[in-house]
Amino acid sequence: MKLGVLKSLGHNLADSLASGIGLMIGVYSMDVFAEAQTEEGGFIVIDFLAGETRSEKASEGLRRAVRRYRDELPSLCAKHGVEPQNLKRLEAKFGTDPVYGPHFTVTVGDQLGRVSTDRYVGIPGRRLRTRR
């Protein structure tokens, strides 16, 4: 399995949650960025494989949405041609700041131990490019 395919799948999930609409799961009103602002550090981490947030302050609505994303993951995997067991890590960290505005970081890992982390800014999420 190519890591790029897993990265695309991770981006699609995180971007759906970031949009606040959640068409994939039938939820039409959520704001993960507003919830991230209430957290210490200004961010919230979502584990899509476990269907959990790493937050004690997350609303029940957001927790429910995250569980629904976990439940929809097998069908999204099928659309991407991915066997769900190939995914060993699928997390996204959402936050906002004065420079980048809403942004999220997606980390995916596969059964071979490969891990990739990509940063996205805006809604929809566009890959963050930095000058070298």
C-alpha positions in Angstrom: 0.0 0.0 0.0 1.4 3.4 -1.0 1.6 5.8 1.9 0.3 8.6 -0.4 -3.0 6.8 -0.6 -3.3 6.7 3.1 -2.3 10.4 3.3 -5.1 11.3 0.9 -7.6 9.3 2.9 -6.5 11.1 6.1 -6.8 14.5 4.5 -10.3 13.7 3.3 -11.4 12.7 6.8 -9.8 15.7 8.5 -11.0 18.1 5.8 -14.6 16.9 6.2 -14.4 17.5 9.9 -12.7 20.9 9.4 -15.5 22.0 7.0 -18.0 21.9 9.8 -20.5 20.3 7.5 -19.6 16.6 7.7 -21.6 15.4 4.7 -19.8 12.1 4.9 -21.5 11.3 8.3 -24.7 13.2 8.0 -23.8 15.9 10.5 -24.4 19.4 9.3 -23.2 21.6 12.1 -20.0 21.4 14.1 -17.0 23.6 14.7 -13.9 21.7 15.7 -11.9 25.0 15.5 -14.1 26.8 18.0 -13.8 23.8 20.3 -10.0 23.8 19.8 -9.8 27.4 21.0 -11.3 26.4 24.4 -8.5 23.8 25.0 -5.3 24.5 26.8 -2.7 25.0 24.1 -5.5 26.0 21.6 -5.7 22.7 19.8 -7.7 19.4 19.8 -6.5 16.0 18.6 -8.8 13.5 17.0 -8.0 9.8 16.7 -10.1 8.6 13.8 -9.3 4.9 14.3 -10.4 4.9 17.9 -13.2 7.4 17.3 -12.0 9.6 20.2 -10.9 13.1 21.0 -8.0 13.8 23.2 -9.9 16.4 25.1 -11.9 16.5 28.3 -13.7 19.7 27.1 -15.0 18.4 23.7 -18.7 18.7 23.3 -20.9 15.6 23.1 -21.8 16.6 19.6 -18.2 16.6 18.5 -17.5 13.3 20.2 -20.6 11.8 18.5 -19.3 13.1 15.1 -15.9 11.6 15.6 -17.4 8.2 16.4 -19.4 8.4 13.2 -16.3 9.2 11.2 -14.7 6.0 12.8 -17.8 4.0 11.8 -17.7 5.4 8.2 -13.9 4.7 7.8 -14.4 1.2 6.3 -16.5 2.6 3.4 -14.1 5.4 2.8 -11.2 2.9 2.8 -13.1 0.9 0.2 -13.5 4.0 -2.0 -9.7 4.6 -1.8 -8.9 1.0 -2.4 -7.4 0.6 1.1 -7.7 -2.4 3.4 -8.6 -0.9 6.8 -6.0 -3.1 8.5 -3.3 -1.2 6.6 -4.0 1.8 8.8 -2.2 1.7 12.2 -2.5 5.5 12.9 -4.9 8.1 11.7 -4.9 11.3 13.7 -5.6 15.0 13.1 -4.7 18.0 15.3 -6.9 21.0 14.8 -6.1 24.6 15.9 -6.3 28.2 15.0 -3.8 31.1 15.3 -3.4 34.7 14.2 -1.0 33.9 11.4 -2.5 30.8 9.7 -6.1 31.0 10.9 -7.7 27.6 11.0 -5.2 24.8 10.4 -4.8 21.1 10.9 -2.1 18.5 10.9 -2.8 14.9 9.7 -0.6 12.0 10.8 -1.0 8.6 9.2 0.9 5.4 9.8 0.8 2.0 8.1 1.3 -1.6 9.0 5.0 -1.4 7.9 5.7 1.3 10.5 5.9 4.2 8.0 4.5 7.5 9.3 3.8 10.7 7.5 2.6 14.1 8.9 1.3 16.9 6.7 0.0 20.3 7.6 -2.9 22.0 6.0 -4.3 25.6 6.3 -7.7 27.1 5.7 -11.0 25.6 4.8 -10.8 23.6 2.6 -7.4 22.5 3.8 -4.5 23.3 1.5 -1.1 21.9 2.1 1.2 24.3 4.0 4.2 25.2 1.9 7.3 26.7 3.5 10.2 28.4 1.9 13.6 26.7 2.2 
